[in-house]
Amino acid sequence: MIREPTVGERLDQYELTELLARSGMASIFKATDTFSGIPVALKIPHVQYEADIVFSERFRREEEIGQKLDHPGVVRVLKPRAKSRMYLAMEFVEGRSLRAMMSGRRLPVDQALDLARQVCDALAYLEAHGVVHRDVKPENVLVTAEGRAKLIDFGIALIESERRLTWAGLSHTVGTPDYMAPEQIRGRRGDARTDVYALGMLLYEALTGHLPYDSANPRALMKAKTSEPPRPPSYHVPGFDPSLEAIILRAIERDPRDRYPDAGALLADLEDPSAVPPRDPTTGAGGARGGPHLSRRLVLGLAAAAALLGLAALVALSARQPVAPADPGRPAARRR
């Protein structure tokens, strides 16, 4: 009979040495691979979930996705020689979560940008392999003592080519409210721009100690994210770098079409924020290297205004056109 594992026990080739964390669904142990002698981390679901078909599918898909990835910014998922029960074997990372590092305070700008670039690079790698993480948040970024960021937890990730969710049978509205993109809230699958949004929110919080939307009520929060513009970072930090603010605000645009198209484009601007033009506070324009970034609504509005002005000018020009005087040598035309 399967029961909850404890420290000191052996699970297949792994000897459990320390309980690292316990959540409502699983426990994470530090363990030693008895074949190689290297430390690993085991994510073991609680017994009551092992018979849950939906949960089992999610867990299987998380393992499947993880074993396909090989990037220094993504925690590696290992392949045990044999498995007697459901669990996930991963590389052991000595470090702490970005959430623990932040702990309600702002990070130094250089440190926050360095970590954001690393996560961005990892996301670009995922995109190249058709994977959308969909749950980027400080809790899912581990940081080593050397400052190396590693992305974890592919529980609700999505492989775009398969056109289905990792957690089959559940609502498409999955994620963490503070970092969920508006399209996720509306129940859409999401794509690379969904991860761009979450990273933008993460960077916003790391640099200001706040989030752009503030509500203790999840429903009110999600409604605000789909209908209200975000507070700019300078709302919380007077004198905030205007170029960096432009990058963040573009990353967290409500309409995915107005965001960076992918993590690679965001990374390009994060490499040299000073080269990005500040946003125009009256129009929201700016925030893209090589030229101003305009929202689609703004572009359409400007085009319509230009058309109306052109029409008005044409009418005015016609009204002012002089009438040719009559030729005195020609008899007037008779009325019929």
C-alpha positions in Angstrom: 0.0 0.0 0.0 1.3 3.4 -1.0 1.8 5.9 1.9 3.4 9.3 2.5 7.2 9.1 2.2 9.5 10.2 5.1 13.1 11.2 5.5 15.5 8.2 5.7 13.4 6.0 3.4 14.5 4.9 -0.1 12.4 5.4 -3.2 13.7 3.4 -6.1 17.2 4.6 -6.7 16.9 7.7 -4.4 17.4 8.0 -0.6 15.4 10.7 1.0 17.6 12.9 3.1 15.6 16.1 3.8 12.1 17.6 3.5 12.5 20.8 1.6 8.9 21.9 1.3 5.3 20.7 1.5 2.3 22.1 -0.3 -1.3 21.1 -0.5 -0.6 18.7 -3.4 3.0 17.5 -3.0 6.1 17.3 -0.9 9.6 18.1 -2.2 12.5 16.2 -0.7 16.2 16.5 -1.1 17.5 13.0 -2.0 20.7 11.2 -3.0 20.9 9.2 -6.2 22.4 6.0 -4.9 23.9 5.2 -8.3 25.6 8.5 -9.0 25.9 9.9 -5.5 24.6 13.3 -6.7 21.9 15.2 -4.8 18.5 15.5 -6.5 15.1 17.0 -5.6 12.0 14.8 -5.7 8.5 16.2 -6.0 6.2 13.5 -4.6 2.4 14.0 -4.8 0.3 13.3 -1.7 -1.3 9.9 -1.7 -4.8 11.1 -2.3 -3.8 12.6 -5.6 -2.1 9.6 -7.1 -5.5 8.1 -8.1 -6.8 11.4 -9.5 -6.8 11.0 -13.3 -6.6 14.7 -14.0 -3.8 15.3 -11.6 -1.9 12.2 -12.9 -2.2 13.6 -16.4 -0.8 17.0 -15.3 2.1 15.3 -13.5 2.9 13.1 -16.5 2.9 16.1 -18.9 5.0 18.1 -16.5 7.6 15.4 -16.5 7.3 14.9 -20.3 7.9 18.6 -21.0 10.7 18.9 -18.5 12.7 16.0 -19.9 12.7 17.6 -23.3 14.4 20.8 -22.1 18.1 21.4 -21.6 19.0 25.0 -20.7 21.0 26.5 -17.8 18.1 28.7 -16.9 15.6 25.8 -16.6 15.8 23.2 -13.8 16.5 19.8 -15.4 14.0 17.0 -15.0 15.8 13.7 -14.7 14.9 10.2 -15.9 14.9 7.6 -13.1 15.9 4.0 -14.1 12.5 2.7 -12.9 9.6 4.2 -11.0 7.4 2.4 -8.4 5.1 5.4 -7.9 4.4 8.8 -9.2 7.1 11.5 -8.6 9.3 13.9 -10.4 13.1 13.7 -10.1 14.9 17.1 -10.8 18.3 18.5 -10.4 18.9 19.9 -6.9 19.5 23.6 -6.9 21.1 25.2 -3.9 19.5 28.5 -3.6 16.3 30.4 -2.7 13.3 31.6 -4.6 13.1 35.1 -6.0 10.1 35.6 -3.8 12.2 34.9 -0.7 14.8 37.4 -2.1 12.3 40.1 -2.6 10.3 39.6 0.6 8.3 42.8 0.1 11.4 45.0 -0.8 12.9 46.4 -4.0 15.9 44.7 -5.5 18.9 46.8 -6.8 18.3 47.8 -10.4 21.3 46.0 -11.7 20.4 42.8 -9.9 16.8 42.9 -11.0 17.7 43.5 -14.6 20.3 40.7 -14.5 17.8 38.2 -13.2 15.1 39.4 -15.7 17.5 38.9 -18.6 18.3 35.4 -17.4 14.6 34.5 -17.2 14.0 36.1 -20.5 16.7 34.0 -22.1 15.2 30.9 -20.6 11.7 31.9 -22.0 13.2 32.5 -25.4 14.6 29.0 -25.3 11.2 27.6 -24.3 9.5 29.5 -27.2 12.0 28.0 -29.6 10.9 24.6 -28.4 7.2 25.4 -28.6 6.6 25.6 -24.9 4.7 28.3 -23.0 5.3 28.3 -19.3 2.2 30.2 -18.3 3.0 30.5 -14.6 6.1 32.8 -14.4 6.2 34.3 -10.9 8.8 35.0 -8.2 8.0 31.6 -6.5 8.9 29.8 -9.7 12.4 31.4 -10.1 15.2 29.9 -8.1 18.3 31.9 -7.6 21.7 30.3 -6.7 24.3 31.8 -4.5 26.2 32.8 -7.6 23.1 34.7 -8.9 22.1 32.2 -11.5 18.3 32.2 -12.1 16.5 28.9 -12.9 12.9 28.6 -14.0 10.9 25.8 -12.3 7.4 24.2 -12.3 5.9 23.4 -15.6 2.7 22.1 -14.1 0.4 24.3 -16.3 2.8 24.6 -19.2 1.6 24.2 -22.7 3.2 22.7 -25.8 1.8 24.9 -28.6 2.0 22.2 -31.4 -0.2 19.8 -29.5 -3.0 22.3 -29.1 -4.1 21.1 -25.7 -3.4 22.0 -22.1 -1.0 20.3 -19.8 -3.7 19.9 -17.2 -6.4 18.4 -19.5 -10.0 18.8 -18.5 -9.6 22.0 -16.4 -10.6 25.5 -17.3 -8.2 27.4 -19.5 -8.2 30.0 -16.8 -5.1 28.8 -14.9 -2.2 30.6 -13.4 -1.5 33.0 -10.5 -3.9 36.1 -10.5 -1.1 38.7 -9.8 0.9 37.6 -12.8 -1.8 36.2 -15.1 -2.2 38.0 -18.4 -5.6 39.4 -19.3 -6.1 36.8 -22.1 -5.6 34.0 -19.5 -8.2 35.6 -17.3 -10.6 35.5 -20.3 -9.9 31.8 -20.7 -7.6 31.8 -23.7 -4.7 29.4 -24.0 -2.0 32.0 -24.2 1.3 32.1 -26.1 4.8 33.6 -25.9 3.3 37.0 -25.2 1.6 35.6 -22.1 5.0 34.8 -20.6 6.2 38.2 -21.6 3.4 39.8 -19.6 4.2 37.7 -16.5 7.9 38.6 -16.7 7.0 42.3 -17.1 4.9 42.0 -13.9 7.8 40.2 -12.1 10.3 42.9 -13.1 7.8 45.6 -12.1 7.5 44.1 -8.6 11.2 43.5 -8.3 12.0 47.2 -9.0 9.2 48.9 -7.1 8.2 46.5 -4.3 4.6 46.7 -5.6 2.4 45.4 -8.4 0.5 47.7 -10.8 -2.9 46.5 -9.6 -3.7 46.4 -5.9 -6.7 44.4 -4.7 -7.0 41.7 -2.0 -10.0 40.3 -3.9 -9.0 38.0 -6.7 -12.1 38.7 -8.7 -11.7 42.5 -8.4 -8.0 42.1 -9.3 -8.7 40.1 -12.5 -11.5 42.5 -13.5 -9.1 45.5 -13.1 -6.4 43.7 -15.2 -8.8 43.3 -18.1 -10.4 46.8 -18.0 -8.0 49.3 -16.4 -4.6 50.6 -17.4 -1.8 49.7 -15.0 -0.2 52.2 -12.7 3.3 53.0 -14.0 6.3 52.1 -11.9 6.9 55.9 -11.3 3.6 55.9 -9.3 5.4 53.9 -6.6 9.0 55.1 -7.2 9.3 58.8 -8.1 12.0 59.4 -10.6 11.9 55.9 -12.0 14.0 55.5 -15.1 11.6 56.5 -18.0 13.2 54.2 -20.5 12.9 51.2 -18.2 9.4 52.2 -17.4 8.6 52.2 -21.1 9.9 48.6 -21.4 7.9 47.4 -18.5 4.7 49.1 -19.6 5.0 47.6 -23.1 5.6 44.2 -21.6 2.3 44.4 -19.5 0.1 45.9 -22.2 -3.5 44.5 -21.8 -3.8 43.7 -25.4 -1.3 41.0 -26.4 -0.9 42.6 -29.8 0.6 45.7 -28.2 3.2 43.8 -26.2 6.6 42.6 -27.2 5.9 39.7 -29.6 8.2 37.3 -27.8 10.9 37.0 -25.1 13.7 37.6 -27.6 12.3 41.1 -28.4 12.0 42.0 -24.8 15.5 40.7 -24.1 16.9 42.9 -26.8 15.5 46.0 -25.0 16.6 44.8 -21.6 20.1 44.4 -22.8 20.4 48.2 -23.2 17.3 50.0 -21.6 18.9 53.4 -22.1 18.4 53.0 -25.9 14.6 52.7 -25.5 12.7 56.0 -25.9 10.5 57.0 -23.0 6.7 56.8 -23.4 4.7 59.9 -24.1 2.5 60.2 -21.0 -0.3 61.8 -23.0 -0.5 59.1 -25.7 1.3 56.1 -24.3 3.6 56.1 -27.3 7.2 54.9 -27.0 8.9 51.9 -25.5 10.3 50.2 -28.6 13.9 50.5 -29.9 14.2 51.9 -33.3 11.0 54.0 -33.2 8.0 54.8 -31.1 5.6 52.1 -30.1 1.9 53.0 -30.6 -1.0 50.9 -29.4 -3.3 49.6 -32.1 -6.2 51.7 -30.8 -4.1 54.8 -30.9 -2.9 54.0 -34.4 -6.5 53.5 -35.6 -7.6 56.7 -33.9 -4.8 58.7 -35.5 -5.6 57.3 -38.9 -9.3 58.2 -38.5 -8.4 61.7 -37.4 -6.0 62.2 -40.3 -8.7 61.1 -42.7 -11.3 63.5 -41.3 -8.8 66.4 -41.4 -8.0 65.5 -45.0 -11.7 65.5 -46.0 -12.2 68.8 -44.2 -9.3 70.4 -46.0 -10.6 69.2 -49.3 -14.1 70.7 -48.6 -12.5 74.0 -47.5 -10.3 74.2 -50.6 -13.3 73.5 -52.9 -15.4 76.2 -51.2 -12.6 78.8 -51.6 -12.0 78.0 -55.3 -12.6 81.3 -57.3 -15.4 81.4 -59.9 -14.2 82.5 -63.4 -15.7 85.9 -64.5 -18.2 85.9 -67.5 -16.7 86.8 -70.9 -18.2 90.2 -71.8 -18.0 89.4 -75.5 -20.1 86.2 -75.2 -23.8 86.5 -75.0 -25.4 85.2 -71.9 -26.9 81.7 -72.2 -30.7 81.7 -72.5 -32.8 80.0 -70.0 -35.0 77.3 -71.3 
